[in-house]
Amino acid sequence: MLFDRILSRLIQRGTLTVRYPDGRILEYRGAAEGPSAGLEVRTKRAAWRLSTNPTLAFGEEYMDGNIAPMGCSLYDVAELMVLNLADGGGHPGEALMEKVRWLRRRFDQLNPASRSRRNVAHHYDLNGRLYALFLDRDRQYSCAYFPTGNETLEEAQLLKKRHIASKLNFDRPELEVLDIGCGWGGMALHLAREHGARVTGITLSTEQLEVARSRAAEAGLSDRVKFELMDYRDWKRPVDRVVSVGMFEHVGIDHYKTFFRTVKGALKEDGVALIHAIGRSDGPGSTNAWISKYIFPGGYSPALSEVLPAVEKSGLWATDIEVLRLHYAHTIAHWRRRFAANRDAIQSLYDERFCRMFEFYLVGSELTFRHWGHMNWQIQLTRKVDTLPLSRDYMLEAERRVAEQPREDA
């Protein structure tokens, strides 16, 4: 059996026990120590698909119930597989499939405004209750900031907003801010509350737009915070600050030059921008086929080596770069636990297949940040070399000033 031969080659670390459709149970034990897990393969077709196109098939067959963890969790099975793939094992045809994805990636990431709007709707225009059931109260759908790793999700997301604000250098009130990809409005509302900023948040999600506007009204901040349904390429007016959190992954590699030219054009001469996004530490790659099909069509997490050339060509200064390593793994671990705790409510919104899809997405994403070289980066940008103080001390001082403030009511 082909799947048997592939697993015999793949499992070099830990132990995988597999129950096949005919009832046979085989154990694959690696020479190196590692975790143990069990997998039930319920159909011959599933075994075949896992043998011929595992990158796409593993998630699809789990969604359809044709494979299932055996005596363990989905996380246990996926972690065992990821650890062994990271050690250099894998499907003999995976290198070829990666080359195909690489050749297609510019087409897959071609995101003109109309396609960008469809891609955003695919994931962000889902039932609003879904996100309320596993995100923090402020609905921050991006990497939180865990200085110690022991923070609650609410604490870490508030610290993320404060960490980003410190890099924007709110040295005076009434600064005007553009929030590109504003989500449900949490960052914009935070900047208005804590820094007296006037913020315009733009999004391509009609669902997020409605919620963000409602939140601004409920908070009594509609005079300071406005939200618009707008593509970033349509913004034409300079402001004091530009912030973008968790949106750059949807820009597409063909559009990086346009994005940073737009950021430059949106900044006044003494303006400051902060871009926060997912990246990869091991150089350029391609988006996982399952993630691209089911979760983030048109999405890609770039290496910094792909981003910085576009920054340089735009004429902007990259005045500070920070890499957040395991912060997103901690964030997604919180989301996974909350999703599991509210699974019945989520299933009532959609169905069992949707729940399996989202579980697979959260598990795979967390493991990617733990074992497969993904991280988050933050790049601070200015038009002029002398816009900011000479050292980073002002960032630390800004975070210290707000450290004793009470937590926000989201």
C-alpha positions, -999 to +999 in steps of 0.1 A: +000+000+000+014+034-011+003+052+021+021+026+042+053+031+023+051+069+026+045+067+064+074+043+068+096+069+052+080+099+069+080+089+106+115+093+118+106+108+151+079+096+176+052+070+169+021+070+147-004+042+150-028+039+120-060+019+116-067+012+080-101+007+063-097-031+063-092-031+101-055-036+101-036-015+127+001-007+119+026+012+140+052+035+125+080+042+150+108+066+143+144+061+155+143+094+174+122+102+204+090+122+199+053+123+206+028+095+199-005+098+181-031+076+164-050+081+131-080+062+117-083+061+079-118+051+072-119+048+034-096+035+007-102+068-012-089+088+017-058+066+019-052+071-018-057+109-016-034+112+014-008+093-007-011+114-038-019+150-026-015+152+012-012+190+014-048+194+003-062+160+012-054+159+049-076+188+056-104+178+032-106+142+044-107+154+080-135+179+071-154+151+055-149+127+084-130+102+064-100+104+087-100+110+125-077+111+154-075+078+172-070+079+210-057+115+208-065+149+195-062+165+161-034+186+175-015+155+185-017+140+150-009+172+132+021+180+155+036+145+149+033+150+112+047+186+113+076+176+134+085+148+110+080+170+079+102+196+095+129+170+100+131+164+062+107+135+057+077+138+035+058+128+004+082+121-025+061+143-048+058+173-024+089+190-038+073+190-072+039+202-058+058+231-041+074+240-074+040+241-090+027+263-062+057+286-065+051+290-103+015+298-097+019+322-067+020+354-086-013+345-104-028+332-071-019+365-054-031+388-081-054+409-061-070+438-079-097+457-060-126+435-072-108+402-064-095+416-031-131+423-020-142+387-029-113+372-010-120+393+021-157+384+020-148+347+019-134+348+054-144+380+071-181+383+061-190+351+080-216+353+107-204+379+132-213+356+162-186+332+151-157+355+158-173+367+191-172+331+203-135+326+201-117+360+199-112+384+228-138+409+237-123+435+213-123+411+184-086+414+177-081+389+149-043+392+148-013+383+168-014+394+204+016+405+224+028+382+253+058+398+272+059+369+296+037+343+280+014+342+310-010+369+300-047+363+294-059+368+258-076+400+268-044+413+284-022+403+255-044+419+229-045+452+249-007+450+252-005+445+214-024+476+208-003+496+232+029+481+217+019+493+183+008+527+195+041+532+211+058+528+178+035+553+162+048+580+186+017+598+196+036+628+208+006+652+207-032+648+207-055+653+177-032+633+153-050+620+123-046+583+116-054+560+087-061+524+098-057+501+067-077+469+072-094+481+103-112+448+112-140+453+137-126+487+147-107+478+179-074+494+170-091+526+158-112+529+189-082+523+211-061+550+195-090+575+199-095+566+236-059+564+248-042+589+225-069+614+215-064+605+178-089+611+150-090+578+130-104+567+097-105+529+094-110+513+060-120+478+052-134+456+024-156+436+047-192+448+048-198+427+080-168+443+097-178+477+086-213+474+101-199+462+135-171+488+136-195+517+130-219+503+156-191+501+182-180+536+175-215+549+181-219+528+213-186+542+226-196+578+219-166+581+195-184+586+161-171+621+160-134+609+163-135+575+146-150+569+111-151+537+091-153+534+053-157+505+028-126+513+008-096+497-009-063+510+003-054+520-032-082+546-033-069+566-003-055+600-016-051+623+014-020+626+037-024+620+074-001+620+105+000+583+111-008+551+092-013+518+109-021+484+093-025+452+114-030+418+099-039+431+064-006+430+045-009+392+041-038+399+017-020+424-005-003+399-028+033+399-039+025+417-072+012+446-053+039+453-026+053+483-045+018+498-049+011+492-012+042+510+000+038+538-025+003+543-012+016+544+024+042+570+015+015+591-003-007+588+028+019+602+052+026+638+058+063+648+057+067+642+094+043+611+094+049+577+109+035+543+097+035+509+114+028+477+095+022+445+114+019+412+095+027+375+094+060+365+078+083+335+073+118+332+087+131+307+061+128+328+029+102+331+002+077+302-003+041+296-013+008+294+005-004+260+017-030+247-009-056+239+017-053+273+034-055+290+000-086+271-010-106+271+022-094+300+045-075+328+028-078+328-010-052+352-024-033+353+009+005+349+014+028+355+044+060+369+030+096+367+041+111+401+050+135+396+020+104+400-002+090+430+017+121+453+022+129+457-015+095+472-020+100+495+010+133+507-004+119+514-038+091+534-023+116+559-008+104+552+028+127+548+057+124+515+076+132+530+110+125+500+132+119+463+125+108+438+152+102+401+149+076+385+172+084+348+173+060+326+194+035+353+201+011+341+175+014+305+186+003+316+221-026+337+205-039+308+185-037+284+214-061+307+232-084+308+202-084+270+199-094+265+235-122+291+231-134+275+199-135+241+215-154+255+245-180+271+222-181+244+196-218+235+200-228+272+196-206+275+165-221+243+150-255+258+154-244+287+132-229+264+105-225+226+106-201+199+116-180+202+084-175+239+090-164+232+126-139+206+114-126+230+088-120+257+114-104+233+139-080+222+112-072+258+103-065+267+139-044+236+147-024+239+115-018+276+120-006+272+156+018+245+146+032+266+117+042+292+142+056+267+166+076+245+143+075+257+107+092+290+107+063+315+106+064+346+128+051+382+129+070+413+119+064+449+126+080+476+104+080+512+114+082+536+084+088+574+079+093+597+050+122+616+066+153+603+084+149+627+113+112+622+121+117+601+152+140+603+183+174+588+179+169+558+202+139+535+209+136+548+245+104+568+235+086+535+227+094+520+261+084+552+279+051+553+260+043+518+271+053+525+307+030+556+308+000+535+300+009+504+319-010+514+350-041+524+331-072+501+337-080+476+310-104+488+283-140+478+283-142+463+247 
